[in-house]
Amino acid sequence: MHQAGTPARSPRIFYGWILVVVLLLLVSIGMGTTMYMYSLVAGAVGEEFSAGRLTLMAGSTGMLLVMGLLSPTLGRLLDRVSSRWILVVGSIVMGLGFLWVAFSSNVWMVVASYILLISVGAATLSLLATATLLTRWFVRYRGLAIGIAALGTQFGGFFYPPLFAATMEAHDWRVAVGAMGVLIMVMGPLLTWLFVVDRPALKGLTPLGGEAAAPTPPAEETSPVAPATVGFARLLGQRNFWLIVLIAGAGMATNTTLLANLSLFAVDMGEPVVRGAFLVSLVALLGVFASPFLGWLSDTINIKLVVAIMTLSLAAACLLFNLARSYDMLLLAAVFMGIGGGGVFPIYASLVGHLYDTRVYGEVLGSTTLLNSIIAASAPLFAGWVFDVTGSYQALFLTLMIALVVFTVAILLLQVPKDPAEKFGALAVA
């Protein structure tokens, strides 16, 4: 057993990398069963209850908005209490939400479940908790670690929808949704309780790449962490804060909107649905490589340059989608979309780590996520309105492209401190 004052042996594998894999699996649950699986659930629910698309999309939009509203509070909680309890409770609430859907007697019960319960789990088993935890464990390779964990989004998108579809085909949609709820209520708490550790000091370790410190005796998981806060009002007065919100918000809004309509771009050209589905798979596949690579790149070169790669890749995708008159052009646009979209969150999370002290990281990431989620949730509605009014998506593509180019230039205004002691929030310890 490790004794206080006695240096712990360095393990062959730094425990933070084990945590990366576990968080990847948790993110795959939170994102794969919501963002990627929602259209399958909505289709089955709409068919049974004869519900219109606008009513069905209320569940998705409401879920995204609630996730955003919860983010600041969740971020502060992650800075103050054990993340294990937060992840366990979130998993149980999310599982109960799917069980509610399985026993729903009308479409509004389904919508309410997504807004009131499933949104809580999705916010908890998200990249917010992942980035907050990994920022404590990594100094060197932080962007790479977050980028790998963020692959849970794509992994969940590959794994859970086919599993759900197979179960639905073998039984029915209620059995499939109920089984998914039970799976979440078992897997989430089990993975969390067995493997998630809040801070390196609890294992007698220091963050990878951080300065060696005097050995710290392991504390209880439930012991409170020294609180730190900067306050939402103070953040609103910061230029860097608003630049992060606008730049990351533009990236998230573009990725969310294009993904929600991607297969329709091909269908509108007269292509079969299967070719539209291939575009979605291509974007997800490229994201598998782009997420860790761009995360690693943010550790290696100037973070501003990496942010520019992300925004300009998405801008190029919008331009190509706007010019596309053939399926081959859609494929090329999807390539740029996969590169830029796959890097949105790891780069965004890494950027917050470059600008803010780790003790207030969760609060800052949660506060920016609140505003980003509002932008991302409203963008698909804007896309639908543009198409209904003009009969095409060209105005949408041009709007997104111009916004991304403008915010690429705005990256130059970011002030990145060279000394960690100069990061905002470094002195915000109560």
C-alpha positions in Angstrom: 0.0 0.0 0.0 1.2 3.5 -0.8 2.2 5.3 2.4 2.1 9.1 2.9 5.5 10.6 2.2 6.7 7.6 0.2 7.0 8.0 -3.6 4.7 5.7 -5.5 6.2 3.5 -8.1 5.6 4.7 -11.6 3.2 2.3 -13.3 4.0 0.9 -16.7 0.8 2.4 -18.1 -0.1 5.8 -16.8 -3.6 5.4 -15.2 -4.8 8.5 -17.1 -4.8 6.4 -20.4 -7.0 3.8 -18.8 -9.4 6.6 -17.8 -9.3 7.9 -21.4 -10.7 4.5 -22.6 -13.3 4.3 -19.9 -14.5 7.9 -20.7 -14.6 7.0 -24.4 -17.1 4.2 -23.5 -19.2 6.5 -21.3 -19.3 9.2 -24.1 -20.4 6.5 -26.6 -23.4 5.8 -24.3 -24.3 9.5 -23.8 -23.9 10.5 -27.5 -24.5 7.3 -29.4 -27.9 6.6 -27.8 -29.1 10.2 -28.2 -27.7 12.2 -31.1 -27.2 9.3 -33.5 -30.1 7.1 -32.4 -32.8 9.8 -32.1 -33.9 9.6 -35.7 -34.6 5.8 -35.4 -36.7 6.3 -32.2 -38.5 9.3 -33.7 -39.4 7.3 -36.9 -40.9 4.4 -34.8 -42.7 6.8 -32.5 -44.0 8.9 -35.3 -45.4 5.9 -37.1 -47.2 4.5 -34.0 -48.7 7.8 -32.9 -49.1 9.4 -36.4 -47.0 12.4 -35.2 -45.6 15.1 -37.5 -41.9 15.9 -37.9 -42.2 19.2 -36.1 -43.6 17.5 -33.0 -41.0 14.8 -33.1 -38.1 17.3 -33.5 -39.3 19.1 -30.4 -37.7 16.3 -28.4 -34.4 16.7 -30.0 -34.3 20.5 -29.8 -35.6 20.5 -26.3 -32.9 18.0 -25.2 -30.1 20.1 -26.7 -31.4 23.2 -25.0 -31.7 21.6 -21.6 -28.2 20.1 -22.0 -26.9 23.6 -22.6 -28.8 25.1 -19.7 -27.4 22.4 -17.4 -23.8 22.8 -18.5 -22.8 25.7 -16.2 -24.2 24.0 -13.1 -22.7 20.7 -14.1 -19.3 22.3 -14.8 -19.3 23.9 -11.3 -20.3 20.6 -9.7 -17.5 18.8 -11.5 -15.0 21.3 -10.0 -16.4 20.7 -6.5 -17.7 17.2 -5.9 -16.7 13.7 -6.9 -17.4 13.2 -10.6 -18.1 9.5 -9.9 -21.4 10.4 -8.2 -22.3 12.8 -11.0 -21.7 10.1 -13.7 -23.6 7.4 -11.7 -26.6 9.6 -11.1 -26.6 10.8 -14.7 -26.5 7.2 -16.0 -29.5 6.1 -13.9 -31.6 9.2 -14.8 -30.9 8.6 -18.5 -31.8 4.9 -18.3 -35.1 5.8 -16.5 -35.8 8.2 -19.4 -35.5 5.5 -22.0 -37.8 3.3 -19.8 -40.3 6.1 -19.8 -40.2 6.3 -23.5 -40.7 2.5 -23.8 -44.0 2.8 -21.7 -45.2 6.1 -23.3 -48.9 6.2 -24.3 -48.6 9.3 -26.5 -45.9 11.2 -28.4 -45.8 14.0 -25.8 -44.7 11.6 -23.2 -41.8 10.7 -25.4 -40.9 14.3 -26.0 -41.1 15.1 -22.3 -38.8 12.1 -21.5 -36.1 13.4 -23.8 -36.4 16.9 -22.4 -36.6 16.2 -18.7 -34.7 12.9 -18.2 -32.6 11.8 -21.2 -31.1 15.3 -21.5 -29.7 15.1 -17.9 -27.9 11.9 -18.7 -26.7 13.1 -22.1 -25.3 16.3 -20.4 -23.6 14.2 -17.8 -22.2 11.4 -20.0 -20.8 14.0 -22.3 -17.5 15.6 -23.4 -17.9 18.2 -20.6 -17.2 15.7 -17.8 -14.7 14.0 -20.0 -12.6 17.1 -20.7 -12.8 18.3 -17.1 -11.5 15.0 -15.8 -8.7 14.6 -18.4 -7.5 18.2 -17.9 -6.7 17.2 -14.4 -4.8 14.1 -15.5 -2.8 15.4 -18.4 -0.6 18.5 -19.1 1.4 17.0 -21.9 -0.8 15.1 -24.4 -3.9 16.8 -23.0 -5.4 17.5 -26.4 -4.6 14.0 -27.6 -6.2 12.4 -24.6 -9.4 14.5 -25.0 -9.4 13.8 -28.7 -9.2 10.0 -28.2 -12.0 10.1 -25.5 -14.1 12.2 -27.9 -14.0 9.3 -30.3 -16.8 7.9 -28.1 -19.2 10.1 -30.1 -18.3 8.3 -33.4 -18.0 4.9 -31.7 -21.5 5.3 -30.2 -22.8 6.4 -33.6 -21.4 3.2 -35.2 -22.4 0.7 -32.4 -25.7 1.7 -30.8 -28.0 2.5 -33.8 -27.4 -0.9 -35.5 -27.9 -2.6 -32.1 -31.1 -0.8 -31.6 -32.3 -1.4 -35.1 -31.6 -5.2 -34.9 -33.4 -5.4 -31.5 -36.4 -3.4 -33.0 -36.6 -5.7 -36.0 -36.4 -8.8 -33.8 -39.1 -7.6 -31.3 -40.4 -4.0 -31.5 -39.3 -0.4 -30.8 -40.6 -0.5 -27.2 -38.5 -3.6 -26.3 -35.5 -2.0 -28.0 -35.8 1.3 -26.1 -36.5 -0.4 -22.8 -33.4 -2.7 -23.3 -31.3 0.3 -24.0 -32.5 2.0 -20.8 -31.5 -1.1 -18.7 -28.2 -1.3 -20.5 -27.4 2.3 -19.7 -28.4 1.9 -16.0 -26.0 -1.0 -15.7 -23.0 -0.1 -17.8 -22.8 3.6 -16.8 -22.6 3.1 -13.0 -20.4 0.0 -13.3 -17.8 1.6 -15.5 -17.8 4.7 -13.4 -17.5 3.0 -10.0 -14.8 0.6 -11.1 -12.5 2.9 -13.1 -13.2 6.6 -12.7 -10.8 8.5 -10.4 -11.2 12.2 -9.9 -7.6 13.3 -9.6 -4.1 11.8 -10.0 -3.3 12.5 -6.3 -5.9 10.0 -5.3 -3.6 7.3 -6.8 -0.4 8.9 -5.5 0.3 10.3 -9.0 0.9 13.7 -10.6 -0.6 14.8 -14.0 1.3 13.5 -17.0 3.7 16.2 -18.1 3.1 18.2 -14.9 5.8 19.3 -12.5 6.7 16.7 -10.0 5.3 17.6 -6.6 5.7 16.3 -3.1 3.8 13.1 -2.8 0.3 13.6 -1.7 -1.4 11.0 0.5 -4.5 9.6 -1.2 -7.7 11.2 0.0 -11.2 9.8 0.0 -13.1 10.0 -3.3 -15.8 11.9 -1.5 -13.6 14.5 0.1 -14.3 18.0 -1.1 -11.9 19.7 -3.4 -10.7 23.1 -2.6 -13.3 25.3 -4.3 -12.4 27.8 -7.0 -14.7 30.0 -9.0 -14.6 33.0 -11.3 -18.4 33.6 -11.7 -20.5 33.7 -14.9 -20.8 37.5 -14.8 -17.0 37.9 -14.7 -16.6 35.5 -17.6 -19.1 37.5 -19.7 -16.7 40.5 -19.4 -13.8 38.6 -20.9 -12.9 38.9 -24.6 -11.3 35.4 -24.7 -14.6 33.9 -23.3 -16.7 35.4 -26.1 -14.2 34.5 -28.8 -14.4 30.8 -27.6 -18.2 31.0 -27.6 -18.4 32.4 -31.1 -15.6 30.3 -32.7 -16.7 27.0 -31.1 -20.3 27.9 -31.4 -19.9 28.4 -35.2 -18.1 25.1 -35.5 -20.7 23.2 -33.5 -23.7 24.8 -35.3 -22.1 24.0 -38.7 -21.4 20.4 -37.8 -24.8 19.9 -36.2 -26.7 21.4 -39.1 -24.8 19.7 -41.8 -25.1 16.3 -40.1 -28.8 16.7 -39.5 -29.4 17.3 -43.3 -26.5 15.4 -44.9 -28.4 12.5 -46.4 -31.0 14.9 -47.7 -28.4 16.7 -49.8 -27.9 13.4 -51.8 -31.6 12.6 -51.9 -32.4 16.1 -53.3 -30.0 15.2 -56.2 -32.0 12.1 -56.9 -29.6 9.7 -55.2 -30.9 6.7 -53.3 -31.1 6.9 -49.5 -28.3 4.4 -49.1 -25.9 6.8 -50.8 -27.0 9.6 -48.5 -26.4 7.3 -45.6 -22.9 6.6 -46.9 -22.1 10.3 -46.6 -23.0 10.2 -42.9 -20.8 7.1 -42.4 -17.9 8.8 -44.3 -18.1 11.8 -42.0 -18.1 9.6 -38.9 -15.2 7.5 -40.2 -13.1 10.6 -40.9 -13.9 12.0 -37.5 -12.4 8.8 -35.9 -9.0 9.9 -37.3 -9.5 13.7 -37.2 -10.5 13.8 -33.5 -7.3 12.4 -32.0 -5.0 13.8 -34.7 -6.2 17.4 -34.2 -6.2 16.9 -30.5 -2.6 15.8 -30.6 -1.8 18.7 -33.0 -3.2 21.2 -30.4 -0.5 19.9 -28.0 2.2 20.2 -30.6 1.9 23.5 -32.5 0.3 26.9 -31.9 -3.3 26.4 -30.7 -4.5 29.3 -32.9 -3.3 27.5 -36.0 -5.1 24.3 -35.1 -8.4 26.3 -34.5 -8.0 27.8 -37.9 -7.6 24.4 -39.5 -10.9 23.3 -38.0 -12.8 26.4 -39.0 -11.4 26.6 -42.5 -12.1 22.9 -43.1 -15.8 23.4 -42.2 -15.9 26.6 -44.3 -14.5 24.6 -47.3 -17.1 22.0 -46.7 -19.9 24.6 -46.8 -18.4 26.1 -50.1 -18.3 22.7 -51.7 -21.8 21.8 -50.6 -23.0 25.0 -52.1 -21.2 24.3 -55.4 -22.1 20.6 -55.5 -24.0 19.5 -58.6 -22.9 15.9 -58.4 -22.5 13.1 -55.8 -18.7 13.2 -56.3 -18.7 16.8 -55.1 -20.8 15.8 -52.1 -18.2 13.2 -51.2 -15.4 15.8 -51.4 -17.4 18.2 -49.2 -18.1 15.4 -46.7 -14.3 14.8 -46.4 -13.7 18.4 -45.3 -16.7 18.2 -43.0 -15.3 15.0 -41.4 -11.9 16.6 -40.8 -13.3 19.9 -39.4 -16.3 18.4 -37.5 -14.2 15.7 -35.9 -11.9 18.3 -34.4 -14.5 20.7 -33.1 -14.7 19.4 -29.5 -11.1 18.3 -28.8 -9.8 21.6 -30.1 -12.4 23.6 -28.2 -11.7 21.7 -25.0 -8.0 22.1 -25.5 -8.4 25.8 -26.2 -10.2 26.3 -22.8 -7.3 24.5 -21.1 -4.8 26.8 -22.8 -6.6 29.9 -21.5 -8.0 29.0 -18.1 -6.6 27.4 -14.9 -7.5 23.8 -14.3 -9.3 24.6 -11.0 -12.0 26.6 -12.8 -11.9 24.5 -16.0 -15.2 22.8 -15.5 -17.0 26.1 -14.7 -15.6 27.8 -17.8 -16.3 24.9 -20.1 -19.8 24.5 -18.8 -20.5 28.3 -19.2 -19.2 28.3 -22.8 -21.1 25.1 -23.5 -24.4 26.7 -22.4 -24.1 29.4 -25.0 -22.7 27.0 -27.7 -25.6 24.6 -27.2 -28.1 27.4 -27.7 -26.4 28.3 -31.0 -26.2 24.6 -32.0 -29.8 23.8 -31.1 -31.2 26.8 -33.1 -29.1 26.2 -36.2 -31.0 23.2 -37.6 -34.3 25.2 -37.2 -32.7 28.0 -39.2 -31.7 25.5 -41.8 -35.3 24.2 -42.1 -36.7 27.7 -42.3 -34.2 28.6 -45.1 -35.2 25.5 -47.1 -38.9 26.1 -46.6 -38.6 29.8 -47.8 -36.1 29.5 -50.6 -36.4 25.8 -51.7 -32.7 25.2 -51.3 -29.8 25.3 -48.8 -27.6 27.7 -50.7 -28.3 30.6 -48.4 -27.5 28.4 -45.4 -24.2 27.3 -46.8 -23.2 30.9 -47.6 -24.2 32.1 -44.1 -22.2 29.4 -42.4 -19.2 29.8 -44.6 -19.0 33.6 -44.1 -19.4 33.2 -40.3 -16.6 30.6 -40.2 -14.3 32.8 -42.3 -15.0 35.8 -40.0 -14.3 33.9 -36.9 -11.1 32.4 -38.4 -9.8 36.0 -38.6 -11.1 36.6 -35.0 -8.7 33.9 -33.8 -5.9 36.4 -34.0 -7.5 38.3 -31.2 -7.2 35.4 -28.7 -4.7 36.1 -26.0 -3.0 32.8 -25.0 -0.8 33.1 -21.8 2.7 31.6 -22.0 3.0 31.1 -18.3 0.4 28.8 -16.6 0.4 31.2 -13.6 -1.1 33.9 -15.9 -4.1 31.8 -16.9 -7.5 33.3 -16.0 -8.7 31.9 -12.8 -5.3 30.9 -11.4 -5.8 33.1 -8.4 -9.6 32.4 -8.1 -9.3 30.0 -5.1 -11.7 30.8 -2.4 
